[in-house]
Amino acid sequence: MVSMEVKNLTKNYGKERAVSEISFSLNAGEITVLAGPNGAGKTTTIKCILSLLRKDEGEVFICGKSIKEKSIREKLAYMPETPDIYPYLTVWEHLKFIALAYKLDSWEEKAQEMLNIFGIWDKKDQISKNLSKGMKQKVSICMGLLHNPDIFLIDEPFVGLDPKGIKDFKDILNMLRKQGKTILISTHILSSVEELNDKIIIMKKGKIIANGSKQQLKDKIGGEENMSLEDIFLKISV
Ligand SMILES: Nc1ncnc2c1ncn2[C@@H]1O[C@H](COP(=O)(O)OP(=O)(O)OP(=O)(O)O)[C@@H](O)[C@H]1O
């Protein structure tokens, strides 16, 4: 089932066209990997979807409804590459902030469970300024999960996480997929999503140059059976 549809999205920075009339859809219960060389337009695309950047043209629909409706935007969670957290709030206050913003009831148990999964429960009263980069990333992930959104847009999720953090986050992504959530992961580290993709979208110079399952992309280039996602990407994008 299609849960998000992007139609003809275009974004210019001044005279430079960063994203050029791209269209794609994301399905519920699937993980889509958004890949592309530096400057391909991946972050611009995600930020336009979230209305963090004003798009020049195009429309985004969530379950058939325009993303312009505020209530629809609450279905989304964004996990940026650089954790967007407040230096003088404690870890727990960040989660409380999300609970207040989304008017959540009985959020504490879930918040505690998530902090435990990521091994940062003992940091709950620490101000975020003093956390390591990976710990900040974990707080940002917990914030994204707390309001139980349906669609996750995630930029470089594994950069900065330690091996256990990566494994825990992969387990969470798999669980969300099983729950029927929609997940878009933008990453350069394709080995990290080798087992974690249903569809791959490859962008280059603001355009989509490939879109399909790993098998479909492999067939497109006549690749060998055991070809890795990284090899497929390099063959298509270079
Ligand atoms: N604020 C900005 N002002 C002007 N140009 C920008 C701005 N942000 C991005 N660009 C340009 O838009 C294009 C797409 O950039 P974008 O950051 O979306 O690419 P990306 O695929 O996310 O790259 P990376 O993998 O390096 O993070 C690039 O040519 C970049 O220089």
The ligand as an SDF file (V2000), in Angstrom:
LIG
                    3D

 31 33  0  0  0  0  0  0  0  0999 V2000
   21.6780   25.8380    1.2950 N   0  0  0  0  0  0  0  0  0  0  0  0
   22.1250   25.6220    0.0540 C   0  0  0  0  0  0  0  0  0  0  0  0
   22.3950   26.6410   -0.7760 N   0  0  0  0  0  0  0  0  0  0  0  0
   22.8190   26.4440   -2.0310 C   0  0  0  0  0  0  0  0  0  0  0  0
   23.0200   25.2260   -2.5690 N   0  0  0  0  0  0  0  0  0  0  0  0
   22.7670   24.1620   -1.7900 C   0  0  0  0  0  0  0  0  0  0  0  0
   22.3090   24.3040   -0.4500 C   0  0  0  0  0  0  0  0  0  0  0  0
   22.1480   23.0650    0.0790 N   0  0  0  0  0  0  0  0  0  0  0  0
   22.4890   22.2010   -0.8940 C   0  0  0  0  0  0  0  0  0  0  0  0
   22.8570   22.8500   -2.0090 N   0  0  0  0  0  0  0  0  0  0  0  0
   23.2670   22.2430   -3.2940 C   0  0  0  0  0  0  0  0  0  0  0  0
   22.2230   21.3920   -3.7230 O   0  0  0  0  0  0  0  0  0  0  0  0
   22.7480   20.1860   -4.2690 C   0  0  0  0  0  0  0  0  0  0  0  0
   22.1510   18.9960   -3.5150 C   0  0  0  0  0  0  0  0  0  0  0  0
   22.6280   19.0060   -2.1800 O   0  0  0  0  0  0  0  0  0  0  0  0
   22.1270   17.9640   -1.0830 P   0  0  0  0  0  0  0  0  0  0  0  0
   22.7180   18.3690    0.2200 O   0  0  0  0  0  0  0  0  0  0  0  0
   20.6630   17.8190   -1.1650 O   0  0  0  0  0  0  0  0  0  0  0  0
   22.8040   16.6180   -1.6240 O   0  0  0  0  0  0  0  0  0  0  0  0
   22.9980   15.2230   -0.8970 P   0  0  0  0  0  0  0  0  0  0  0  0
   22.6590   14.1820   -1.8980 O   0  0  0  0  0  0  0  0  0  0  0  0
   22.2510   15.1830    0.3780 O   0  0  0  0  0  0  0  0  0  0  0  0
   24.5610   15.2370   -0.6550 O   0  0  0  0  0  0  0  0  0  0  0  0
   25.4890   14.5240    0.4560 P   0  0  0  0  0  0  0  0  0  0  0  0
   25.4640   13.0750    0.1500 O   0  0  0  0  0  0  0  0  0  0  0  0
   26.8230   15.1270    0.1830 O   0  0  0  0  0  0  0  0  0  0  0  0
   24.9440   14.8660    1.8120 O   0  0  0  0  0  0  0  0  0  0  0  0
   24.2600   20.3110   -4.1920 C   0  0  0  0  0  0  0  0  0  0  0  0
   24.7350   20.7680   -5.4390 O   0  0  0  0  0  0  0  0  0  0  0  0
   24.4860   21.3580   -3.1300 C   0  0  0  0  0  0  0  0  0  0  0  0
   25.6580   22.0880   -3.3760 O   0  0  0  0  0  0  0  0  0  0  0  0
  1  2  1  0
  2  3  1  0
  2  7  2  0
  3  4  2  0
  4  5  1  0
  5  6  2  0
  6  7  1  0
  6 10  1  0
  7  8  1  0
  8  9  2  0
  9 10  1  0
 10 11  1  0
 11 12  1  0
 11 30  1  0
 12 13  1  0
 13 14  1  0
 13 28  1  0
 14 15  1  0
 15 16  1  0
 16 17  2  0
 16 18  1  0
 16 19  1  0
 19 20  1  0
 20 21  2  0
 20 22  1  0
 20 23  1  0
 23 24  1  0
 24 25  2  0
 24 26  1  0
 24 27  1  0
 28 29  1  0
 28 30  1  0
 30 31  1  0
M  END
$$$$
